[in-house]
């Protein structure tokens, strides 16, 4: 898996131009003597006193949530919605606090020292950026931790009433990002076996993919004619390796699904006047895999037709969805090709692979899988190139930015396929 680059939030460089403009504005006005000026200054300071600990509470809570999510990646989904709402309120409270701080600060400075207002705000910008860049994920200072605890109850109330319109907006880094990082760290440090790593990666990708990624194109689907005589249906089923067939009418629309085992009780008697067609589950091409699996479970069926604008474009079975989670499953349509498969990081050493049941030849047991496979190939590595030894098949799945082997698909073949 490629190293995940951090994606920091946007830097509001335009905001500091506004700071300078406000400072110049107050500096140009000069000292103020109106009675309302001290009152405005006091009100501004009170607003700062309220928003400063609240903003820090938001940042501190979000930081701790990120740390907890990274440490407990398996529970990442439980905190996703909470983290999203906290990020939304941080986006709202942060600019508000900075705007108040800039306005009150430049106002106070311009009352007595108009020439210093711009300089002080620009220096404050540099200092603030240095502090936040070096801070990274360090714990909060104790006084600010106390402020965060003080405003914690208010923070939780604000998080609960996040606007529904904003709540649906996606975040750049959420629970999936934390889970991906945890999987990579666990694999590199040897805390996860190859099987565990492969299963977690499949589960992570499952919700991101759609039925279009796994469906059988309609041109390859074997169908039967709806309303055809019973003898014709039997001939079609006997000539096929599949037990379930969509039934189409004269216009090409799928009107039902016929299962071979439902016809077994009808073989001994006379030809039936009607056949037990099952109801069709229809899915859109952009249906996520997890939603497709839920639809099949709810309808108690194992086959769904993928339709686009009312026309069938593919077929997806429950086995196709489960294979995305646990790997290849052998059914009646398979001819003995795959027994088990894994996705392996090219940085794994031969010793680590041997401990997981993948025994590769070589004296240098510290050699990585990427280096081993590159040495076995005749030319430069490329996606799709394969190396086979007995029942073991290695396929290059992905390359890194430098063209080196990054991920390898490891497959064990059945004896019938090896002998061919």
C-alpha positions as CSV (number, residue, x, y, z in Angstrom):
1,X,0.0,0.0,0.0
2,X,1.3,3.4,-0.8
3,X,2.2,5.8,1.9
4,X,-0.7,8.1,2.6
5,X,0.2,11.7,2.3
6,X,-1.3,14.0,4.9
7,X,-3.8,16.5,3.6
8,X,-3.8,19.6,5.7
9,X,-6.7,22.0,5.7
10,X,-6.7,25.1,3.6
11,X,-4.5,28.0,4.7
12,X,-6.6,31.2,4.8
13,X,-3.9,33.4,3.4
14,X,-6.6,35.8,2.2
15,X,-7.5,36.3,5.8
16,X,-4.2,38.0,6.7
17,X,-4.7,40.4,3.9
18,X,-7.9,41.4,5.6
19,X,-6.1,41.7,8.9
20,X,-3.7,44.2,7.4
21,X,-6.5,46.1,5.7
22,X,-8.4,46.4,9.1
23,X,-5.2,47.5,10.8
24,X,-4.5,50.1,8.3
25,X,-8.1,51.4,8.5
26,X,-7.9,51.9,12.3
27,X,-4.4,53.3,12.0
28,X,-5.6,55.9,9.5
29,X,-8.4,57.0,11.8
30,X,-6.0,57.8,14.6
31,X,-6.8,57.9,18.3
32,X,-10.4,57.9,19.4
33,X,-12.0,59.8,22.2
34,X,-15.7,58.9,21.8
35,X,-17.3,57.5,24.9
36,X,-18.4,54.5,22.9
37,X,-14.9,53.4,22.1
38,X,-14.0,51.9,25.5
39,X,-17.4,50.2,25.6
40,X,-16.7,48.6,22.2
41,X,-13.3,47.5,23.4
42,X,-14.8,45.8,26.5
43,X,-17.4,44.1,24.5
44,X,-14.8,42.8,22.0
45,X,-12.7,41.5,24.8
46,X,-15.7,39.7,26.3
47,X,-16.4,38.0,23.0
48,X,-12.8,37.0,22.8
49,X,-12.9,35.5,26.3
50,X,-15.9,33.4,25.2
51,X,-14.7,32.3,21.8
52,X,-11.0,31.6,22.7
53,X,-11.6,28.7,25.1
54,X,-14.5,27.5,22.9
55,X,-12.3,27.4,19.8
56,X,-9.6,25.7,21.7
57,X,-12.1,23.2,23.1
58,X,-13.1,22.3,19.6
59,X,-9.5,21.8,18.5
60,X,-8.6,19.8,21.6
61,X,-11.6,17.6,21.3
62,X,-11.0,17.0,17.6
63,X,-7.4,16.2,18.3
64,X,-8.2,13.7,20.9
65,X,-10.9,12.1,18.7
66,X,-8.3,11.7,15.9
67,X,-5.8,10.1,18.2
68,X,-8.5,7.7,19.6
69,X,-9.7,6.8,16.2
70,X,-6.1,6.1,15.0
71,X,-5.4,3.9,18.0
72,X,-8.8,2.0,17.7
73,X,-9.2,1.7,14.0
74,X,-11.7,-1.1,14.3
75,X,-14.1,1.3,16.1
76,X,-13.5,4.1,13.6
77,X,-17.0,4.0,12.2
78,X,-18.5,4.7,15.6
79,X,-16.8,8.1,15.8
80,X,-17.2,9.1,12.2
81,X,-20.4,11.2,12.6
82,X,-19.2,12.9,15.8
83,X,-15.8,13.8,14.2
84,X,-17.7,15.2,11.2
85,X,-19.9,17.5,13.3
86,X,-16.9,18.7,15.3
87,X,-15.0,19.6,12.1
88,X,-18.0,21.6,11.0
89,X,-18.2,23.6,14.2
90,X,-14.4,24.1,14.1
91,X,-14.8,25.6,10.6
92,X,-17.5,28.0,11.9
93,X,-15.9,28.9,15.2
94,X,-12.3,29.2,14.0
95,X,-12.8,32.1,11.5
96,X,-15.2,33.8,13.9
97,X,-12.6,33.8,16.7
98,X,-9.8,35.0,14.3
99,X,-12.0,37.8,13.0
100,X,-12.8,39.0,16.5
101,X,-9.3,38.7,17.6
102,X,-8.0,40.7,14.7
103,X,-10.7,43.4,15.0
104,X,-10.3,43.9,18.7
105,X,-6.5,43.6,18.6
106,X,-6.0,46.2,15.8
107,X,-8.6,48.5,17.4
108,X,-6.8,48.5,20.7
109,X,-3.5,49.0,19.1
110,X,-4.7,51.8,16.9
111,X,-6.1,53.8,19.8
112,X,-2.6,54.4,21.3
113,X,-0.1,53.1,18.8
114,X,-1.5,53.4,15.2
115,X,1.9,52.9,13.6
116,X,2.5,49.6,15.3
117,X,-0.9,48.0,14.5
118,X,0.1,46.5,11.1
119,X,3.5,45.4,12.2
120,X,2.2,43.6,15.3
121,X,-0.5,41.7,13.4
122,X,1.9,40.5,10.7
123,X,4.3,39.3,13.4
124,X,1.4,37.6,15.2
125,X,0.7,35.7,12.0
126,X,4.2,34.4,11.7
127,X,4.3,33.3,15.3
128,X,0.9,31.6,15.1
129,X,1.9,29.6,12.0
130,X,5.1,28.5,13.6
131,X,3.3,27.3,16.8
132,X,0.7,25.4,15.0
133,X,3.1,23.8,12.5
134,X,5.3,22.5,15.4
135,X,2.5,21.5,17.6
136,X,1.4,18.6,15.3
137,X,-0.4,16.1,17.6
138,X,1.1,17.1,20.9
139,X,-1.1,17.3,24.0
140,X,-2.6,20.6,24.9
141,X,-1.0,22.8,27.6
142,X,-2.6,22.4,31.0
143,X,-4.3,25.9,31.1
144,X,-5.9,25.3,27.7
145,X,-6.9,21.7,28.8
146,X,-8.7,23.3,31.7
147,X,-10.5,25.7,29.2
148,X,-11.4,22.8,27.0
149,X,-12.9,20.9,30.0
150,X,-14.8,24.1,31.1
151,X,-16.4,24.5,27.8
152,X,-16.9,20.8,27.1
153,X,-20.6,20.6,27.9
154,X,-21.4,23.5,25.6
155,X,-19.2,21.9,22.9
156,X,-21.3,18.7,23.0
157,X,-24.5,20.6,22.8
158,X,-23.3,22.5,19.7
159,X,-22.1,19.3,18.1
160,X,-25.6,17.8,18.5
161,X,-27.3,20.6,16.7
162,X,-25.0,20.8,13.6
163,X,-27.1,21.9,10.6
164,X,-28.3,18.9,8.6
165,X,-27.5,20.7,5.3
166,X,-23.8,20.9,6.3
167,X,-23.7,17.5,8.0
168,X,-23.9,15.7,4.7
169,X,-20.8,17.2,3.2
170,X,-17.9,14.7,3.0
171,X,-14.6,15.2,4.9
172,X,-11.2,14.7,3.4
173,X,-9.9,12.6,6.2
174,X,-12.4,10.5,8.2
175,X,-12.7,7.1,9.8
176,X,-11.8,5.3,6.5
177,X,-8.5,7.3,6.3
178,X,-7.7,6.4,10.0
179,X,-8.5,2.8,9.3
180,X,-6.3,2.7,6.2
181,X,-3.4,4.2,8.2
182,X,-3.9,1.7,11.0
183,X,-3.9,-1.2,8.6
184,X,-0.6,0.0,7.0
185,X,1.1,0.5,10.4
186,X,-0.1,-2.8,11.7
187,X,1.2,-4.6,8.6
188,X,4.6,-2.8,8.7
189,X,5.1,-3.6,12.4
190,X,4.0,-7.2,12.0
191,X,1.0,-6.8,14.3
192,X,-1.4,-8.1,11.5
193,X,-1.0,-11.3,9.6
194,X,-1.3,-11.3,5.8
195,X,-4.8,-12.8,6.0
196,X,-5.9,-10.1,8.5
197,X,-4.4,-7.4,6.4
198,X,-6.1,-8.7,3.3
199,X,-9.5,-9.0,5.0
200,X,-9.3,-5.4,6.5
201,X,-8.3,-4.0,3.1
202,X,-11.2,-5.7,1.4
203,X,-13.6,-4.5,4.1
204,X,-12.3,-0.9,3.7
205,X,-12.7,-1.0,-0.1
206,X,-16.1,-2.6,0.0
207,X,-18.1,0.5,0.9
208,X,-16.2,2.5,-1.8
209,X,-17.0,0.3,-4.7
210,X,-20.2,0.0,-6.7
211,X,-22.0,-2.9,-8.4
212,X,-20.5,-1.8,-11.8
213,X,-17.1,-2.9,-10.5
214,X,-18.2,-6.5,-9.8
215,X,-21.1,-7.2,-12.1
216,X,-21.1,-9.7,-15.0
217,X,-21.8,-7.7,-18.2
218,X,-25.2,-8.5,-19.7
219,X,-23.6,-9.7,-23.0
220,X,-22.1,-12.7,-21.0
221,X,-25.3,-13.5,-19.0
222,X,-27.2,-16.6,-19.9
223,X,-31.0,-16.0,-20.0
224,X,-34.1,-18.0,-20.7
225,X,-37.2,-16.9,-22.7
226,X,-40.1,-15.9,-20.5
227,X,-43.1,-18.0,-21.3
228,X,-41.1,-20.7,-23.2
229,X,-42.2,-24.3,-23.1
230,X,-41.0,-26.4,-20.1
231,X,-39.0,-28.7,-22.4
232,X,-37.1,-25.7,-23.9
233,X,-36.3,-24.4,-20.4
234,X,-35.0,-27.8,-19.3
235,X,-32.7,-28.0,-22.3
236,X,-31.3,-24.5,-21.6
237,X,-30.6,-25.4,-17.9
238,X,-28.9,-28.7,-18.7
239,X,-26.6,-27.0,-21.2
240,X,-25.5,-24.4,-18.7
241,X,-23.2,-24.4,-15.7
242,X,-25.4,-22.0,-13.8
243,X,-28.4,-22.8,-11.6
244,X,-30.1,-19.4,-11.8
245,X,-31.2,-17.6,-15.0
246,X,-33.0,-14.3,-15.6
247,X,-36.1,-14.7,-17.7
248,X,-36.6,-12.0,-20.4
249,X,-39.7,-11.1,-22.4
250,X,-39.8,-10.4,-26.2
251,X,-38.8,-6.7,-25.5
252,X,-35.6,-7.8,-23.6
253,X,-36.9,-6.8,-20.2
254,X,-36.2,-9.0,-17.2
255,X,-39.4,-10.2,-15.7
256,X,-38.3,-12.9,-13.4
257,X,-35.5,-15.2,-12.2
258,X,-35.7,-19.0,-12.6
259,X,-33.9,-21.3,-10.2
260,X,-33.1,-24.8,-11.3
261,X,-33.8,-26.4,-7.9
262,X,-37.4,-25.1,-8.0
263,X,-37.9,-27.2,-11.2
264,X,-36.9,-30.5,-9.6
265,X,-40.3,-31.4,-8.2
266,X,-41.8,-30.8,-11.7
267,X,-39.6,-33.4,-13.5
268,X,-41.7,-36.4,-12.6
269,X,-45.1,-35.1,-13.6
270,X,-46.6,-33.5,-16.7
271,X,-45.3,-30.3,-18.0
272,X,-46.6,-27.5,-15.8
273,X,-48.7,-24.7,-17.1
274,X,-46.6,-22.1,-15.3
275,X,-43.2,-21.9,-13.8
276,X,-42.1,-20.6,-10.4
277,X,-40.3,-17.4,-11.4
278,X,-38.8,-15.4,-8.6
279,X,-39.1,-11.6,-8.2
280,X,-36.4,-9.5,-9.7
281,X,-34.2,-7.3,-7.6
282,X,-33.1,-4.3,-9.7
283,X,-30.1,-2.1,-8.9
284,X,-28.7,1.1,-10.4
285,X,-25.1,0.9,-11.7
286,X,-23.9,3.3,-9.0
287,X,-25.3,1.3,-6.1
288,X,-22.6,0.8,-3.4
289,X,-21.7,-2.8,-2.7
290,X,-22.9,-2.6,0.9
291,X,-26.3,-1.3,-0.2
292,X,-26.5,-4.0,-2.8
293,X,-25.8,-6.7,-0.2
294,X,-28.5,-5.2,2.1
295,X,-31.0,-5.2,-0.8
296,X,-30.3,-8.9,-1.5
297,X,-30.6,-9.9,2.1
298,X,-33.9,-7.9,2.5
299,X,-35.4,-9.7,-0.5
300,X,-34.1,-13.1,0.5
301,X,-32.7,-13.7,-3.0
302,X,-29.2,-14.2,-4.3
303,X,-29.3,-12.5,-7.7
304,X,-29.9,-8.9,-8.8
305,X,-30.1,-7.3,-12.2
306,X,-28.2,-4.0,-12.8
307,X,-30.3,-1.7,-15.0
308,X,-29.6,1.6,-16.6
309,X,-32.5,3.6,-17.9
310,X,-34.7,0.5,-17.7
311,X,-32.4,-1.7,-19.7
312,X,-30.3,-4.5,-18.2
313,X,-26.6,-3.9,-18.3
314,X,-25.3,-6.6,-15.9
315,X,-25.9,-9.2,-13.3
316,X,-24.6,-9.4,-9.8
317,X,-24.9,-12.3,-7.4
318,X,-24.5,-12.4,-3.7
319,X,-21.3,-14.6,-4.2
320,X,-19.8,-11.7,-6.1
321,X,-20.3,-9.4,-3.2
322,X,-19.0,-11.8,-0.6
323,X,-15.9,-12.5,-2.7
324,X,-15.1,-8.8,-2.4
325,X,-14.8,-9.3,1.4
326,X,-13.4,-12.8,1.8
327,X,-11.8,-13.6,-1.5
328,X,-12.7,-16.1,-4.3
329,X,-15.5,-18.6,-3.7
330,X,-15.7,-21.7,-5.9
331,X,-19.2,-22.3,-7.2
332,X,-20.8,-24.4,-10.0
333,X,-19.5,-22.0,-12.7
334,X,-15.9,-22.3,-11.7
335,X,-13.6,-24.9,-13.2
336,X,-11.1,-25.2,-10.4
337,X,-9.0,-22.1,-10.8
338,X,-8.6,-20.4,-7.5
339,X,-8.3,-21.9,-4.0
340,X,-7.2,-18.8,-2.1
341,X,-5.7,-15.4,-2.9
342,X,-4.1,-12.6,-0.9
343,X,-3.0,-9.0,-1.6
344,X,0.6,-8.6,-0.3
345,X,2.8,-5.6,0.3
346,X,5.9,-5.7,-1.8
347,X,8.0,-4.7,1.2
348,X,7.4,-8.0,3.0
349,X,10.5,-10.1,3.4
350,X,10.8,-13.8,2.3
351,X,11.0,-14.8,6.0
352,X,7.8,-12.9,6.8
353,X,6.1,-14.6,3.8
354,X,7.3,-18.0,4.8
355,X,5.8,-17.5,8.3
356,X,2.4,-16.8,6.6
357,X,2.6,-19.9,4.4
358,X,4.1,-18.4,1.2
359,X,7.3,-20.2,0.7
360,X,9.5,-18.7,-2.0
361,X,13.0,-19.9,-2.9
362,X,16.2,-17.9,-2.2
363,X,19.1,-17.8,0.2
364,X,18.6,-14.1,1.2
365,X,15.6,-14.4,3.5
366,X,15.7,-10.7,4.2
367,X,15.0,-9.9,0.5
368,X,11.7,-8.2,-0.1
369,X,9.0,-9.7,-2.2
370,X,9.4,-6.8,-4.6
371,X,13.1,-7.4,-5.1
372,X,12.6,-11.2,-5.5
373,X,9.9,-10.8,-8.1
374,X,11.9,-8.2,-10.0
375,X,14.8,-10.5,-10.2
376,X,12.7,-13.3,-11.6
377,X,11.3,-11.3,-14.4
378,X,13.0,-10.9,-17.8
379,X,12.3,-7.2,-18.2
380,X,11.1,-4.2,-16.1
381,X,8.2,-4.8,-13.8
382,X,4.7,-3.9,-15.1
383,X,1.2,-4.4,-13.8
384,X,-0.2,-7.7,-14.8
385,X,3.1,-9.6,-15.2
386,X,3.1,-13.0,-13.5
387,X,5.5,-15.5,-12.0
388,X,4.4,-19.1,-11.3
389,X,5.9,-22.0,-9.3
390,X,3.8,-25.0,-8.8
391,X,0.4,-24.0,-7.4
392,X,1.7,-20.5,-6.4
393,X,1.0,-17.6,-8.8
394,X,2.4,-14.1,-8.2
395,X,0.9,-11.2,-10.2
396,X,2.1,-7.6,-10.0
397,X,-0.9,-5.6,-8.9
398,X,0.5,-2.1,-8.5
399,X,3.7,-0.1,-8.9
400,X,4.9,2.9,-6.9
401,X,5.8,6.3,-8.2
402,X,9.4,5.1,-9.0
403,X,8.2,2.1,-11.1
404,X,9.1,-0.4,-8.4
405,X,6.7,-3.2,-7.4
406,X,4.4,-2.0,-4.6
407,X,1.7,-4.7,-4.3
408,X,1.5,-8.3,-5.4
409,X,-1.5,-10.6,-5.8
410,X,-0.7,-14.1,-4.5
411,X,-2.9,-16.9,-5.7
412,X,-2.9,-20.6,-5.0
413,X,-4.1,-22.7,-8.0
414,X,-6.0,-26.0,-7.8
415,X,-4.2,-29.0,-9.1
416,X,-6.4,-29.3,-12.2
417,X,-5.5,-25.8,-13.3
418,X,-1.8,-26.3,-12.6
419,X,-1.7,-29.5,-14.8
420,X,-3.1,-27.6,-17.8
